[in-house]
């Protein structure tokens, strides 16, 4: 094994700061994470985004997520811009073998897939949750078709077990080459489906049903982290491997909050707000870094303000990687603090916001962080207030000091204005989905990436026939004749547009899903730029097919299904390809 350090980066989904026993949760059982906590350097004032796709974009680029084109989990704004440099590409260019296992949620189509962004070995699924609309139909957490380097492969094993087992196999196969292994779990994000061996102990303690399952998913993650550690030890590479653990946003189910964001049950480590909220509980998270050969084993704490986008410049320094040309990081290199014990910058200013919109809105749900100061502005998540807190004396963010410290509020508001002016330069750009590319012969578009609407996301929405519509931002790779198939159901089902589906029930430890309702669709339409065409839909048609001559370049594509309902409905699935 090379003396160049290996890296394992573990990111969990919806596991908040308080969802670990070592952070004071007296109910949870997480012995392996507790062991890592005690034997690593801990970033105690560490911040991510309040939602998952933005956190992933920032983590993998070293830049504010909004700068990369990612500020939502829907509306096509989870697709990371093509011109961004990823951590995998940097490791790749420095001779590392790179692998990614689990949740991606930064683009389902070329050129945005993980295998297009620097990863050699990929096992993933569509969108952000197993069973979302872009995913293989009827996938669940125990039985699923996952994408191995773009090709579907069947797995009959719990999803988190799959990600860790495949990552361990990747590590075992990397003995002659340093590796970067990114394990990105979809757990403990809902649906809270897990074997009762993990959830029942919490139910027996009186924990509510969904929270018991949420905790059970975390305990399963913890079990897999222990298995990973044992394999690193058995392979003789533990000392020379940097292992990093973090979560992607505040808790989704470990605590419940009132309309002001204060915890009313569960455990949130004394913080205000949960996932999506601008308060610390929405984005302050764990970050443990263990590297025995580098002396990062002591349980030492770094208390200065740090963030997810610091990890890319830090790893570049720690692993002596080739610095990408022309890249400007928003993150800072933490290795002087980690390796040499140097103090952090107490005046550093960070910005956190939650948009979840197609087009970002200034002053929506944000927090400006400077040392112990927190300037919070709420809109959708909260009471619509401007508040200032000092978390050194008020970690629960309950005492508003906005009027008492006008010099602090003025400074932080001015800093936010400058940041917004800088970060918003490219907000009007789209990350176009490419049609007619060599790497992806048939491009699958789904309503998950509609612009102009909030967007549908669950396969349940497709089953229920929810009425909504939006448009896709596409780019024809070259001039030619293109074929577009409009479908209500994904191509793997091979059933007619108008037909319904039976409910799925009785799968152990998996929530039931409702029947797919039949729809009386009689017509279909498509518009690409100025081109518009209509056709009839018969009851036995699996798709409505259109052909269109396109010039290379960007366009908007929108579709319609029409019938008895007066509500507007787009095709949930469109398959596009270059004919000639």
Beta strands, then each sheet from edge to edge (+ up, - down):
strand 1: 6-12
strand 2: 41-47
strand 3: 97-102
strand 4: 121-124
strand 5: 144-148
strand 6: 151-155
strand 7: 179-184
strand 8: 241-247
strand 9: 255-257
strand 10: 263-266
strand 11: 284-285
strand 12: 287-290
strand 13: 301-307
strand 14: 349-353
strand 15: 366-370
strand 16: 373-377
strand 17: 386-390
strand 18: 433-435
strand 19: 442-446
strand 20: 471-476
strand 21: 480-487
strand 22: 521-528
strand 23: 531-536
strand 24: 544-550
strand 25: 553-563
strand 26: 573-578
sheet 1: 6+ 5- 4+ 3+ 7+ 1+ 8+ 12- 2+ 11-
sheet 2: 6+ 5- 4+ 3+ 7+ 1+ 8+ 12- 2+ 13+
sheet 3: 9+ 10-
sheet 4: 14+ 15- 16+ 17-
sheet 5: 18+ 20+ 25- 22+ 23-
sheet 6: 19+ 26- 21+ 24-
end
